[in-house]
Amino acid sequence: MKITVCVIMSSATETVEEQQKLQIYPTSKAGVSPFWRDKYERDAKKYWDIFYKHHGDRFFKDRHYLDKEWNSYFSASGEKVILEVGCGAGNTIFPLIATYPHIFVYACDFSPRAVDLVKAHEEYTETRVCAFASDLTGDDLDKHISPSSVDIVTMIFVLSAVSPEKMPFVLQNIKRVLKPNGCILFRDYAVGDLAQERFSGKDQKISDNFYVRGDGTRAFYFSNEFLETLFGEEGFEVEEIGVCCKQVENRSRELVMNRRWVQATFRLSNGTKLDQSEEHERKEVVDSTDIDISDGLAMEMFGASPSTHEMSEFKLRDSTFKIKLLSKEYQHTCKSTGLMLWESARFMASVLDRNPNIVSGKRVLELGCGCTGICSMVAARSANLVVATDADTKALALLTENITTNLESSLLGKLKTGVLEWGNKEHIEGIKSLASCGGFEVIIGTDVTYVAEAIIPLFETAKELMLQKVGEVEEEKPALILCHVFRRVDEPSLLSAASKFGFKLVDRWAMNSKESPVGNIVDRWFYENDLVAEIPSSALHILYFQME
């Protein structure tokens, strides 16, 4: 199979100082701070709910490999009761009930939205499936399932989403409903997987082998030894275990990419031990090139899309943008964040569409626009000049394609693009030259505040590129508008950095915020109630700055 993967390359002569100028790529390997580690744990259900809100049942492929890998377990004589842990949108459930008419499936997930997707499926019937929401780290399964009544438990790429310290609670919960000698069929990420290697270049490590993705969901990477100890301490024996590898070569780039996952069967111990020869056999590593690993997230990259790109539609009141961006199968294995469409960009584009006066007749700069440029394209309708910038040349190349495809020919002359690494004096002067009067009256950044090392260069660059004017009416003064979800950098840290470069917070806005607004500018943008209804996440914030 031939496949193209986005890789950010650095030349051998690139200095450390140059590497640190990259726009939003972290240089620190400190990992996730304790504050964010606790937040990701506390809000784990919310992040997965948002995931299913955005993707519905379109993200994961149906797991038709189950009967090939574990047919002997499902086809054994007699009726079987199955528990699918972390059922998602039902990609394990429905292939099973279609293949095995004698099974009944309990399906649980701690995302209520995922459970709703299962119940809405055309093949869902209560005579074959019972789906319910449950957090197995805290909720008792035996409230929904009779104790010691389940023959087989399937755990397909689900335990990796749980904090390692809470994994024993999940197994203890499962034990209460599993029959004596019942088994768990397990498949999940393995140490050394390509996605884990990509994470190592980002500041997204929570703990050993445990990482957070850009959307707030988490992933743990298992070793055989870790799993044998984990399950063994909870009374399970290893019946079989192996690390499966799938290798994909990109001949044009001379790249070899390895995907690794653990596949195992664990049986509730009945006191019988396997002999040493069996012990040796089950630990052998399996090297496979033809096993379907359609587990979603990054792994679907090898079985779903022939292209690294996909089209996404973004609708406004009177127009629709068709945006080309990096396919979701690749997004968690590429270091660039600029090849995706972030929810804050969608939101800010809607705000600009409803409130053209924000940029009308002004020179506008977008920082970190990525490949989509939807805020810049909307702004170009009423602004005098718009310059869309990013540090990633691949994102800018795709941005140019999206602009040409979506923007009216009469507006193309008003929208320019340029490479801009924050803090890079040469780049700053180049962008400044595009604004004939030496600066911009409105600077916009969406989801550009989540890497701590980038915050100082962000405000430094904004100060250099903002038009220096004094004495105007407040709403007419040059402004820096940041729209984002707070991730790894909190508001006090942002305000502290902003003040160092002379920026004052003039107004702030957040959905359902109990805090009093600083000013009365941003609230006016939401005079239409349906705009508020379009907000993709209740965690979105807007910070409105001006120079002191």
C-alpha positions as CSV (number, residue, x, y, z in Angstrom):
1,M,0.0,0.0,0.0
2,K,1.3,3.4,-0.9
3,I,0.4,6.3,1.4
4,T,1.4,9.9,1.9
5,V,1.9,11.3,5.4
6,C,2.6,14.9,6.4
7,V,6.1,15.2,7.9
8,I,7.7,18.4,9.1
9,M,11.4,18.2,8.1
10,S,14.3,20.3,9.5
11,S,17.5,20.8,7.5
12,A,20.8,19.6,9.1
13,T,22.0,23.2,9.3
14,E,19.1,24.5,11.2
15,T,20.1,26.1,14.4
16,V,18.5,25.6,17.8
17,E,17.5,29.2,17.8
18,E,15.7,28.8,14.4
19,Q,13.9,25.7,15.6
20,Q,12.6,27.7,18.6
21,K,11.0,30.2,16.3
22,L,8.5,27.7,15.0
23,Q,5.1,29.3,15.5
24,I,3.1,26.9,17.7
25,Y,5.3,23.8,18.0
26,P,6.5,23.4,21.6
27,T,10.2,23.2,22.3
28,S,9.8,22.0,25.9
29,K,9.5,18.4,26.8
30,A,8.1,19.1,30.3
31,G,4.8,17.5,29.4
32,V,1.3,18.5,30.5
33,S,1.2,20.6,33.6
34,P,-0.6,19.3,36.8
35,F,-3.5,21.7,36.2
36,W,-4.2,20.4,32.7
37,R,-3.5,16.8,33.7
38,D,-6.3,17.1,36.3
39,K,-8.6,18.9,33.9
40,Y,-8.2,16.3,31.2
41,E,-9.1,13.6,33.8
42,R,-12.0,15.6,35.2
43,D,-13.4,16.5,31.8
44,A,-12.7,13.2,30.0
45,K,-16.4,12.5,29.4
46,K,-16.9,16.0,28.0
47,Y,-14.0,15.7,25.5
48,W,-15.3,12.4,24.1
49,D,-18.8,13.9,24.0
50,I,-17.5,16.8,21.9
51,F,-15.6,14.2,19.7
52,Y,-18.9,12.4,18.9
53,K,-20.7,15.6,18.5
54,H,-18.3,16.6,15.7
55,H,-17.8,13.2,14.1
56,G,-21.0,11.3,14.8
57,D,-20.8,7.8,13.5
58,R,-18.5,8.7,10.5
59,F,-15.1,8.5,12.1
60,F,-14.6,4.9,13.0
61,K,-14.9,2.0,10.6
62,D,-16.9,-1.1,11.4
63,R,-14.6,-3.8,12.8
64,H,-15.2,-6.7,10.5
65,Y,-11.9,-8.3,11.5
66,L,-13.4,-9.5,14.8
67,D,-14.8,-12.8,13.4
68,K,-11.5,-13.5,11.7
69,E,-9.5,-12.9,14.8
70,W,-11.8,-14.4,17.5
71,N,-14.4,-16.5,15.7
72,S,-13.9,-19.5,17.9
73,Y,-15.0,-17.5,21.0
74,F,-18.1,-16.1,19.4
75,S,-19.2,-19.2,17.5
76,A,-19.0,-21.7,20.4
77,S,-22.2,-23.6,20.9
78,G,-25.0,-22.0,22.9
79,E,-26.2,-18.5,23.3
80,K,-23.5,-16.0,24.3
81,V,-23.8,-12.7,26.3
82,I,-21.3,-10.1,25.2
83,L,-20.3,-6.9,26.9
84,E,-18.7,-4.3,24.6
85,V,-16.8,-1.8,26.8
86,G,-16.4,1.6,25.2
87,C,-18.9,0.9,22.4
88,G,-18.5,4.3,20.7
89,A,-20.9,4.6,17.8
90,G,-21.3,0.8,17.6
91,N,-18.6,-0.2,15.2
92,T,-18.0,-3.4,17.1
93,I,-21.6,-4.2,18.0
94,F,-23.4,-4.2,14.7
95,P,-20.8,-6.4,12.8
96,L,-21.1,-8.9,15.6
97,I,-24.9,-9.2,15.8
98,A,-25.0,-9.4,11.9
99,T,-22.5,-12.3,12.0
100,Y,-23.6,-14.2,15.1
101,P,-27.4,-14.5,15.5
102,H,-27.1,-16.3,18.8
103,I,-25.4,-13.5,20.8
104,F,-26.8,-10.7,22.9
105,V,-24.7,-7.6,23.4
106,Y,-24.5,-5.2,26.3
107,A,-22.9,-2.0,25.1
108,C,-21.6,0.8,27.3
109,D,-19.7,4.0,26.9
110,F,-19.1,7.0,29.2
111,S,-20.1,9.4,26.4
112,P,-23.9,9.7,26.5
113,R,-23.7,11.1,22.9
114,A,-22.0,7.9,21.7
115,V,-24.7,5.8,23.3
116,D,-27.4,7.9,21.6
117,L,-25.7,7.2,18.3
118,V,-25.8,3.4,19.0
119,K,-29.5,3.6,19.9
120,A,-30.2,5.6,16.7
121,H,-28.6,3.0,14.5
122,E,-31.0,1.3,12.1
123,E,-30.0,-2.1,13.3
124,Y,-30.4,-1.4,17.0
125,T,-33.0,-3.6,18.5
126,E,-33.5,-4.2,22.2
127,T,-33.9,-7.9,21.6
128,R,-30.2,-8.0,20.5
129,V,-28.6,-5.0,22.1
130,C,-28.8,-3.0,25.4
131,A,-26.8,0.2,25.3
132,F,-26.3,2.4,28.3
133,A,-23.9,5.2,29.5
134,S,-21.5,4.2,32.2
135,D,-18.1,5.4,33.5
136,L,-16.4,2.1,34.4
137,T,-13.9,3.9,36.6
138,G,-16.6,4.9,39.0
139,D,-20.1,3.4,38.0
140,D,-21.0,-0.1,39.0
141,L,-21.7,-2.3,36.0
142,D,-23.9,-4.6,38.0
143,K,-26.5,-1.9,38.2
144,H,-27.2,-2.7,34.5
145,I,-26.0,-6.3,34.1
146,S,-26.6,-9.3,36.4
147,P,-23.4,-10.4,38.3
148,S,-21.5,-13.3,36.7
149,S,-23.7,-13.3,33.6
150,V,-21.4,-12.2,30.7
151,D,-19.5,-14.8,28.6
152,I,-17.2,-12.4,26.6
153,V,-16.0,-8.9,27.1
154,T,-14.6,-6.9,24.1
155,M,-12.2,-4.1,24.8
156,I,-11.2,-2.6,21.5
157,F,-9.0,0.5,21.7
158,V,-10.8,1.7,24.8
159,L,-8.6,1.0,27.9
160,S,-6.0,3.3,26.4
161,A,-8.4,6.2,27.0
162,V,-8.3,5.6,30.8
163,S,-5.7,6.9,33.2
164,P,-3.3,4.1,34.1
165,E,-4.0,4.5,37.9
166,K,-7.7,3.9,37.2
167,M,-7.3,0.8,34.9
168,P,-7.5,-1.6,37.9
169,F,-11.0,-0.2,38.8
170,V,-12.2,-0.9,35.2
171,L,-11.1,-4.6,35.5
172,Q,-12.6,-5.0,38.9
173,N,-15.9,-3.6,37.6
174,I,-15.8,-6.1,34.7
175,K,-15.0,-9.0,36.9
176,R,-18.3,-8.6,38.8
177,V,-20.3,-9.3,35.7
178,L,-18.1,-11.8,34.0
179,K,-18.8,-15.5,34.4
180,P,-16.2,-17.8,36.0
181,N,-13.8,-18.7,33.2
182,G,-15.1,-15.9,31.1
183,C,-12.7,-14.0,28.8
184,I,-11.7,-10.5,27.7
185,L,-10.8,-10.0,24.0
186,F,-8.4,-7.1,23.9
187,R,-6.9,-4.9,21.2
188,D,-5.2,-1.5,21.9
189,Y,-2.2,0.7,21.1
190,A,1.3,-0.7,21.7
191,V,4.5,1.0,22.8
192,G,6.5,2.2,19.8
193,D,3.5,2.9,17.6
194,L,3.9,5.7,15.0
195,A,1.4,7.9,16.8
196,Q,3.4,7.7,20.1
197,E,6.5,8.7,18.2
198,R,4.7,11.8,16.9
199,F,3.6,12.7,20.4
200,S,7.2,12.6,21.5
201,G,7.8,15.7,19.4
202,K,5.0,17.6,21.1
203,D,4.5,18.8,24.7
204,Q,1.6,16.4,25.2
205,K,2.9,13.8,27.6
206,I,0.8,13.2,30.8
207,S,2.9,10.4,32.2
208,D,4.9,7.4,31.0
209,N,3.3,6.2,27.7
210,F,0.2,8.4,28.4
211,Y,-0.5,11.4,26.1
212,V,-3.3,13.9,25.3
213,R,-4.4,14.5,21.8
214,G,-5.2,18.0,20.4
215,D,-8.9,17.5,21.0
216,G,-8.5,16.6,24.7
217,T,-9.0,12.9,24.4
218,R,-6.1,10.7,25.7
219,A,-4.2,7.6,24.7
220,F,-2.0,5.1,26.6
221,Y,0.5,2.9,24.8
222,F,0.8,-0.7,26.3
223,S,3.6,-3.1,26.6
224,N,3.0,-6.8,27.0
225,E,4.6,-6.7,30.4
226,F,2.4,-3.9,31.6
227,L,-0.8,-5.7,30.5
228,E,0.3,-9.1,32.0
229,T,0.9,-7.4,35.4
230,L,-2.3,-5.3,35.2
231,F,-4.6,-8.2,34.4
232,G,-2.7,-10.7,36.5
233,E,-3.1,-8.6,39.6
234,E,-6.9,-8.6,39.0
235,G,-7.2,-12.3,38.7
236,F,-6.9,-12.8,34.9
237,E,-4.6,-15.2,33.1
238,V,-3.1,-14.5,29.7
239,E,-4.4,-16.9,27.2
240,E,-2.6,-15.3,24.2
241,I,-0.8,-12.0,23.7
242,G,1.2,-10.5,20.9
243,V,2.3,-7.2,19.4
244,C,1.1,-6.8,15.9
245,C,2.9,-4.6,13.5
246,K,1.7,-3.1,10.2
247,Q,4.3,-1.5,8.1
248,V,3.5,1.0,5.4
249,E,6.1,2.4,2.9
250,N,5.9,5.7,1.2
251,R,8.4,5.1,-1.7
252,S,8.3,8.6,-3.0
253,R,9.6,10.0,0.3
254,E,11.5,6.9,1.2
255,L,9.6,6.6,4.5
256,V,8.7,3.5,6.4
257,M,5.9,3.9,9.0
258,N,5.2,1.4,11.6
259,R,1.8,0.9,13.4
260,R,1.8,-1.3,16.5
261,W,-1.0,-2.7,18.6
262,V,-1.4,-5.3,21.2
263,Q,-3.9,-8.1,20.7
264,A,-4.6,-10.4,23.6
265,T,-7.1,-12.7,25.3
266,F,-7.4,-12.7,29.0
267,R,-9.4,-15.3,30.9
268,L,-10.8,-15.0,34.5
269,S,-8.6,-17.3,36.5
270,N,-9.9,-20.7,37.6
271,G,-6.7,-21.8,39.3
272,T,-5.3,-23.6,36.3
273,K,-1.9,-22.4,35.1
274,L,-0.5,-22.7,31.6
275,D,2.7,-24.6,31.2
276,Q,6.0,-22.9,30.3
277,S,5.9,-23.8,26.6
278,E,2.5,-22.1,26.2
279,E,3.8,-19.2,28.1
280,H,6.7,-18.8,25.6
281,E,4.4,-19.1,22.6
282,R,2.0,-16.5,23.6
283,K,4.7,-13.8,24.0
284,E,6.0,-14.0,20.5
285,V,5.7,-10.8,18.5
286,V,3.5,-11.0,15.4
287,D,4.7,-9.2,12.3
288,S,1.6,-8.7,10.1
289,T,1.1,-6.7,6.9
290,D,-2.5,-7.7,6.1
291,I,-4.4,-7.4,9.4
292,D,-7.2,-4.8,9.3
293,I,-6.6,-2.3,12.1
294,S,-9.6,-0.1,11.4
295,D,-9.7,1.3,14.9
296,G,-10.3,4.9,14.0
297,L,-8.2,7.9,15.0
298,A,-4.8,7.8,13.4
299,M,-4.9,4.1,12.6
300,E,-7.6,4.4,10.0
301,M,-5.0,6.0,7.8
302,F,-4.1,2.6,6.5
303,G,-7.5,1.4,5.5
304,A,-9.8,4.3,4.7
305,S,-8.7,7.1,2.5
306,P,-6.5,7.0,-0.6
307,S,-5.6,10.6,-0.1
308,T,-4.1,12.6,2.8
309,H,-6.7,15.3,2.2
310,E,-10.5,15.6,2.5
311,M,-13.1,18.2,1.8
312,S,-15.1,19.9,4.6
313,E,-18.0,22.2,4.2
314,F,-18.4,25.3,6.3
315,K,-21.8,27.1,6.0
316,L,-22.6,30.7,6.8
317,R,-25.9,32.4,6.3
318,D,-25.6,33.1,2.6
319,S,-22.6,31.1,1.5
320,T,-20.8,27.8,1.8
321,F,-17.0,27.3,1.9
322,K,-15.6,24.0,0.6
323,I,-12.3,23.6,2.5
324,K,-9.6,21.2,1.7
325,L,-7.7,20.0,4.8
326,L,-5.7,17.1,6.2
327,S,-7.8,14.0,6.5
328,K,-8.9,13.1,10.0
329,E,-7.0,9.7,9.6
330,Y,-3.8,11.6,9.5
331,Q,-4.4,14.5,12.0
332,H,-3.0,12.7,15.1
333,T,0.2,11.6,13.3
334,C,1.2,15.0,11.8
335,K,3.1,17.6,13.9
336,S,1.5,20.5,12.1
337,T,-1.7,21.8,13.6
338,G,-2.3,24.2,10.7
339,L,-3.7,21.5,8.4
340,M,-7.0,21.2,10.3
341,L,-10.1,23.2,10.9
342,W,-10.4,24.3,14.5
343,E,-13.8,25.1,16.2
344,S,-12.6,28.5,17.2
345,A,-12.0,29.4,13.5
346,R,-15.5,28.3,12.6
347,F,-16.9,30.4,15.4
348,M,-14.9,33.6,14.7
349,A,-15.7,33.3,11.0
350,S,-19.4,33.3,11.9
351,V,-18.9,36.3,14.2
352,L,-17.2,38.2,11.3
353,D,-20.0,37.2,8.9
354,R,-22.7,38.6,11.2
355,N,-20.6,41.7,12.2
356,P,-18.7,43.0,9.2
357,N,-18.2,46.3,11.0
358,I,-15.4,44.7,13.0
359,V,-13.2,44.8,10.0
360,S,-15.0,47.1,7.6
361,G,-12.6,49.4,5.7
362,K,-9.6,48.3,7.8
363,R,-6.4,46.4,7.3
364,V,-6.6,43.0,8.9
365,L,-4.0,40.4,9.8
366,E,-4.7,36.8,10.8
367,L,-2.0,35.0,12.8
368,G,-1.7,31.2,12.6
369,C,-4.5,30.9,10.0
370,G,-3.5,27.4,9.0
371,C,-4.7,25.9,5.7
372,T,-8.4,27.0,5.9
373,G,-8.2,30.8,6.2
374,I,-12.0,31.0,6.7
375,C,-11.7,34.1,9.0
376,S,-9.5,35.9,6.4
377,M,-11.9,35.0,3.5
378,V,-14.9,36.3,5.4
379,A,-13.0,39.4,6.4
380,A,-12.0,40.1,2.8
381,R,-15.6,40.9,2.0
382,S,-15.6,44.2,3.9
383,A,-12.0,44.9,4.8
384,N,-9.6,47.0,2.7
385,L,-6.8,44.5,3.0
386,V,-6.4,41.1,4.6
387,V,-3.1,39.3,5.2
388,A,-3.3,35.6,6.2
389,T,-0.2,34.2,7.8
390,D,1.2,31.0,9.1
391,A,4.7,29.5,9.9
392,D,4.0,26.2,8.1
393,T,4.6,26.4,4.3
394,K,2.5,23.3,3.7
395,A,-0.5,25.0,5.4
396,L,0.1,28.1,3.3
397,A,0.2,26.1,0.1
398,L,-3.1,24.5,0.9
399,L,-4.5,27.9,2.0
400,T,-3.7,29.4,-1.4
401,E,-5.7,26.5,-3.0
402,N,-8.7,27.1,-0.7
403,I,-8.7,30.8,-1.3
404,T,-8.7,30.3,-5.1
405,T,-11.5,27.8,-4.8
406,N,-13.8,29.8,-2.5
407,L,-13.2,33.5,-2.9
408,E,-14.8,35.6,-5.6
409,S,-12.3,36.8,-8.2
410,S,-13.1,40.4,-7.4
411,L,-11.8,39.8,-3.8
412,L,-8.7,37.9,-4.6
413,G,-6.6,41.1,-4.8
414,K,-7.6,42.1,-1.2
415,L,-6.4,38.8,0.4
416,K,-2.7,38.2,0.6
417,T,-0.8,35.3,2.3
418,G,2.6,35.2,3.9
419,V,4.9,33.1,6.0
420,L,5.3,34.4,9.5
421,E,7.2,32.8,12.4
422,W,6.4,34.7,15.5
423,G,9.5,36.6,16.7
424,N,11.2,36.3,13.3
425,K,12.3,39.9,12.5
426,E,12.7,39.3,8.8
427,H,9.2,37.8,8.5
428,I,7.7,40.6,10.5
429,E,9.2,43.2,8.2
430,G,8.0,41.3,5.2
431,I,4.4,41.2,6.5
432,K,4.6,44.8,7.6
433,S,5.5,45.9,4.1
434,L,2.2,44.5,2.8
435,A,0.3,47.0,5.0
436,S,1.1,50.2,3.1
437,C,0.7,52.4,6.2
438,G,3.0,50.3,8.3
439,G,0.6,48.3,10.4
440,F,-2.8,46.6,10.8
441,E,-5.9,47.9,12.5
442,V,-7.3,44.4,13.4
443,I,-5.2,41.4,14.3
444,I,-7.1,38.0,14.7
445,G,-5.8,34.8,16.1
446,T,-7.9,31.6,16.6
447,D,-6.6,28.8,18.8
448,V,-3.1,30.1,18.8
449,T,-2.6,30.3,22.6
450,Y,-2.2,26.7,23.7
451,V,1.6,26.4,23.7
452,A,3.3,28.3,26.6
453,E,6.5,29.0,24.7
454,A,4.6,30.7,21.9
455,I,2.8,33.2,24.0
456,I,5.6,35.8,24.4
457,P,6.5,35.7,20.6
458,L,2.8,36.0,19.8
459,F,2.3,39.3,21.7
460,E,5.7,40.6,20.6
461,T,4.8,40.0,16.9
462,A,1.4,41.5,17.4
463,K,2.9,44.6,18.9
464,E,5.3,45.0,16.0
465,L,2.6,44.6,13.4
466,M,-0.2,46.6,15.0
467,L,-0.8,50.1,13.7
468,Q,0.2,52.6,16.4
469,K,-2.7,55.1,16.7
470,V,-3.9,57.0,19.8
471,G,-6.8,59.3,20.7
472,E,-9.6,57.5,18.7
473,V,-13.0,56.3,20.0
474,E,-12.3,53.0,21.8
475,E,-14.1,50.8,19.3
476,E,-12.1,52.4,16.5
477,K,-8.7,51.8,18.0
478,P,-6.5,49.0,16.6
479,A,-7.4,45.7,18.3
480,L,-6.0,42.2,18.9
481,I,-8.8,39.6,19.0
482,L,-8.0,36.1,20.3
483,C,-10.6,33.3,20.2
484,H,-9.8,30.0,21.8
485,V,-10.5,27.2,24.1
486,F,-8.2,27.4,27.1
487,R,-6.0,24.4,27.0
488,R,-2.5,24.5,28.5
489,V,-2.2,28.2,29.0
490,D,-4.6,29.9,31.3
491,E,-6.0,33.4,31.1
492,P,-3.8,35.0,33.9
493,S,-0.7,33.8,32.0
494,L,-2.0,35.3,28.8
495,L,-2.8,38.6,30.4
496,S,0.6,38.7,32.1
497,A,2.4,38.2,28.8
498,A,0.1,40.7,27.0
499,S,0.9,43.5,29.6
500,K,4.7,43.0,29.0
501,F,4.1,44.3,25.4
502,G,1.6,47.1,26.3
503,F,-1.6,45.2,25.6
504,K,-4.6,45.9,27.8
505,L,-7.6,43.6,28.0
506,V,-10.5,45.8,27.0
507,D,-13.2,43.1,26.9
508,R,-13.7,39.4,27.3
509,W,-16.6,37.0,26.4
510,A,-17.4,33.4,27.2
511,M,-20.5,31.3,26.7
512,N,-22.5,31.2,29.9
513,S,-19.8,33.1,31.8
514,K,-20.7,34.3,35.3
515,E,-17.9,36.9,35.2
516,S,-18.8,40.5,34.5
517,P,-17.6,41.7,31.1
518,V,-14.6,44.0,31.1
519,G,-16.2,46.3,28.5
520,N,-19.2,46.4,26.2
521,I,-17.7,45.7,22.8
522,V,-17.9,42.0,22.3
523,D,-21.4,41.5,23.7
524,R,-22.8,43.6,20.8
525,W,-21.6,41.0,18.4
526,F,-24.2,38.5,19.7
527,Y,-27.4,40.5,19.2
528,E,-28.7,37.6,17.1
529,N,-29.6,34.7,19.4
530,D,-29.0,32.1,16.6
531,L,-25.3,33.1,16.5
532,V,-25.0,31.9,20.1
533,A,-26.7,28.7,19.1
534,E,-24.0,28.0,16.5
535,I,-21.3,28.0,19.1
536,P,-19.6,24.6,18.7
537,S,-18.2,24.4,22.3
538,S,-19.3,26.1,25.5
539,A,-15.6,26.4,26.4
540,L,-14.8,29.0,23.7
541,H,-13.6,32.4,24.8
542,I,-12.9,35.7,23.2
543,L,-10.3,38.2,24.5
544,Y,-10.2,41.7,23.0
545,F,-7.0,43.7,23.5
546,Q,-5.9,47.2,22.6
547,M,-2.6,49.0,23.2
548,E,-2.4,50.9,26.4
